[in-house]
């Protein structure tokens, strides 16, 4: 039974960011692990992920510059407070998927 619970706890969840303006998204309000970021378009905005449950400050966990190559970026790094995303947008709707544990 413990192995089943451990397996369930290690499953990833995700959040999609699809806002066409500069914005802060509070993704997770508890400690966890940033598994991966998936970009689905060439014109993605700059994305900064912070170890913070409700702000664009604190330890930077990931920084992906505008125009980064689409694909999957694996991090597998822990955050201690929470996870917030700051998206600097120029009018195009991004296709960004953030996977956490």
N, C-alpha and C positions, 0 to 999 in steps of 0.2 A: 504494500500500500504506500509506503514512503517513497518508493521509486516512482510510482504513478504521480504522486503529488509534486515531487521534484521535477518531473518531466513537464507537468502542466505549468508550474511556476516559471520554467525556462522558455516557454513559448513567447514568440514576439507578438507585439501589437503594433499598430501603425497609425499615423496621422498623415493626411494629405493637406498640403498647403496650396491653395488655388485662389489667392486674393490678388487683385490687380492694382494694389497700392502698397506703399510702404506701411508695414504693420508689425506689431509684436503679437506673437501667439504663445500663450502659456500652454504648453503641451502636457507636462506631467508635474504634479505637485508633491511627489514623494521621491526618495532615492530610487535609482534604477540603473539601467545600462543602455547606452546608445549603441545599437547594433549597426545600423547602416542608413545611408541617405541615398535615395535613387532619384536621379534627374532624368526627366523625360523629354527635354527640349533644349536646343542649343542656346536659345535666348533667355535662359534662366537668370534671375536676378542674383545679387550677392546675398548669401545666406550665412548668418552667424548663429550658432547654437551656444547657449550659456547654461552653466550649472546654476540655475536660479529658477525658482518656481513662478515668479511673477515679474520679471524685469529684464531689461537689456543691459545687465551688468553682471559682474562676477567672473568666474573662470570661464574662458572661452574653450569649448569642447571641440568645435568644428567651425571652419571658415571656408566657404566655397565662393570663389569670386564669380562675378557676372560673366556669362559666356563660357562657363566650364563645360567640358565634354560630357554629353549625356552618358549615363551609365550608373553603376552601383559603386558607392564609396563605403567601404567597410571600416568601422571604427572599433567596435567591441571595447568601449571604454565606459567606466562607471561615472555617474553623477551622484553627488551626495545630498543636494538640496532639492532639485527638481530640474526640469528642462524647459527652457524658453527659446523661441526662435525669432530672430529679427530678420525680416526680409526687406531689402532695399529694392524697390520695384520701379520700373519705368513705364508702366502701362500695359504690359503684356501679362496675361494670366500664366503663372508658372505651373509646371507639373513637377511637384516635389513630394516624395513619399519619405517619411521618417519612421524607421523601425526601431522600437525600444523593447526592452525586457523589464 
